Amino acid sequence: MFSLHPQVCQAILGVSIGFLRCDFLPVWRQELKMVMERVDGPELCLIWGTLDTVVPFDKAPELLKMNESRSVMKELHKLGHEAPLEDPSMVATACVEFATASTASI
């Protein structure tokens, strides 16, 4: 999937950079809301470690509510804030599952 759409890697980084610290959430929440309210807005997949203490997992539901018809949550059980380093295969699997499901609905 990534070889067919290399821009996905930049998009993942660009989107996730705002979640690096909890104090960034208010600004990022406003930006996300504008994107999710657009008619042509993207589908959203939040991939979040349930043991994240830097940006607690309990912040996720409020972001999903911005557009529940185009949002999905991939919970990474027993992973924290550094989920891509803790279990890269679990993160990759979540990304591929979401991308595959999104592509199948087109």
N, C-alpha and C positions, 0 to 999 in steps of 0.2 A: 504494500500500500504506500509506504514512504518513498519507494523508488519511482512509483507512478506520479506521486504528488509531493515533490521535495519541499515545496513551500509549507507543507504541514508542520515540519520541524520548527520553522521560524514562527509560525502561528502559535504553536504550543508554548514556546518560550515567551512570546509577546503577551499572551493571555495570562500565563501563570506568574509572570514577574510581579504583578500587583498583589499576589497572595503571599509574598515572601515574609511579610510582617503584618500582624493584626492592625497596626496603626495605619496601614495603607488602605484598609477595607472601605472606609467612608468615601474616599475619592473613587476607588475602583467600582464601588457599588453604583455610583451615579453614572459612570461611563457604561457599565454593563446594562443598566436600566435603559439608557438611550438606545443601545444596540438591540436589546431584546424587544423593545417596543416597535422597532421598524418592521414593516410588513415583509421586507425582504431579508430580515435578520437571519443569522445563522442558527443552526441547532447547537445546543450547549451541552457539553459533557463535563461535569465536575468529577475529577478523580482526586479523592481525598483520603488521606490516612486517618483511620479512626482514633489513633493514639497521638495525633498532632497536638502538641502543646503550644506551639508558636502561634498558629492560627487554628484555634480549637474547632474540631469537627462540628460542634453544635452551631457554627455560623453558616453551614452549608444550606439548610432548609430555606432560610430567608432569601438566598440567592436563586434557588430553584423556583421560588414562587413568582419571580418576575415574569416568567412565561413558561408555565408548566407544560404546555403543549409541545414546546421545543426544547425541553430540558430533561436531562437524565443524570442520575448520580451513580457513580461507580465507587463503592466503598472499598477501601483497601484495609481489610481487617488485620489488626496487629501491626500496622505500619504507622510511622509518625510523619513528621514534617519533611524528612529527607527520604521519602518513599522511593524515588528513582534510584537512590544509592542503596537503600535497604533491600529492595527486591526489584531489580530492573525488569525481570520477566513478568512480574505481576502487573507493573505499570504498562509495559508494552502490550500485554494481553488485553488490558482494559482499553487502551487506545485502539487496537486493531478491532476489537469487538464493536466499539462504537462506530468506527469508520466503516466497517463492513455493514453494520445495520443501517447506517445513514445512506450508504451507497445503494443498498438493496431497496430502499424506499423511493429512490429516484425513478 
